[in-house]
Amino acid sequence: MGSILFKILDNIESYICRALLVGFVCLLFMQIVARQFFGYSFSWTEELSVYMFVWFVFFGASYAAKLAAHNRVTFHYKMMPNWMSTSLEALADLIWIAFNCYFVYLAYDFVFHRMNLFWKSQTLGIPMKYIYLILPIAFSLMTLRIIQVNYYKFVKGIDIRDPESKELDELMDHEVDDNKNKEAA
């Protein structure tokens, strides 16, 4: 039971992103069908799908941090000694964590102390506090995922890298091997 719970928590962003994606795509499809075939429009579907998309983006950013798939300029690391590139990447992650922590503080302060309780979404009437709650949640999760990736990297020795960059490295290695084989033949 504990391993199932850990697996769910470890992939929570993925599950939430999938649910949100299915949700807002279905809402938009329902809106299109209603407009085209029945000449009727739901007033609330577009607003809800926009909020779901925003939440999808922020949870996706946290999931990308878990996969170490955020965009980074890393070509210069290949020209440095391994210890230096590792140190600079760790320093960049520390700065990123500091930024996220400060942003969580600002977002929490905004959502819980500065936001007017009477601000509501236009169509749905949902207090905007619940919409903006994604900011402290997502940046907190992103910070935890950055720490998790660095824990795996520096403590456990597991290199978590962007799946696309792994695939690209494998293709490059395969191409180099093919060129060597052609030269040897």
Stockholm file with secondary structure:
# STOCKHOLM 1.0

chainA/1-185         MGSILFKILDNIESYICRALLVGFVCLLFMQIVARQFFGYSFSWTEELSVYMFVWFVFFGASYAAKLAAHNRVTFHYKMMPNWMSTSLEALADLIWIAFNCYFVYLAYDFVFHRMNLFWKSQTLGIPMKYIYLILPIAFSLMTLRIIQVNYYKFVKGIDIRDPESKELDELMDHEVDDNKNKEAA
#=GR chainA/1-185 SS CHHHHHHHHHTHHHHHHHHHHHHHHHHHHHHHHHHHHHSCCCSSHHHHHHHHHHHHHHHHHHHHHHTTCSCCCCGGGGGSCHHHHHHHHHHHHHHHHHHHHHHHHHHHHIIIIISCTTCBCTTTCCBHHHHHTHHHHHHHHHHHHHHHHHHHHHTSCCCCCCHHHHHHHHHHHHHHHHHHHHHHC
#=GC SS_cons         CHHHHHHHHHTHHHHHHHHHHHHHHHHHHHHHHHHHHHSCCCSSHHHHHHHHHHHHHHHHHHHHHHTTCSCCCCGGGGGSCHHHHHHHHHHHHHHHHHHHHHHHHHHHHIIIIISCTTCBCTTTCCBHHHHHTHHHHHHHHHHHHHHHHHHHHHTSCCCCCCHHHHHHHHHHHHHHHHHHHHHHC
//
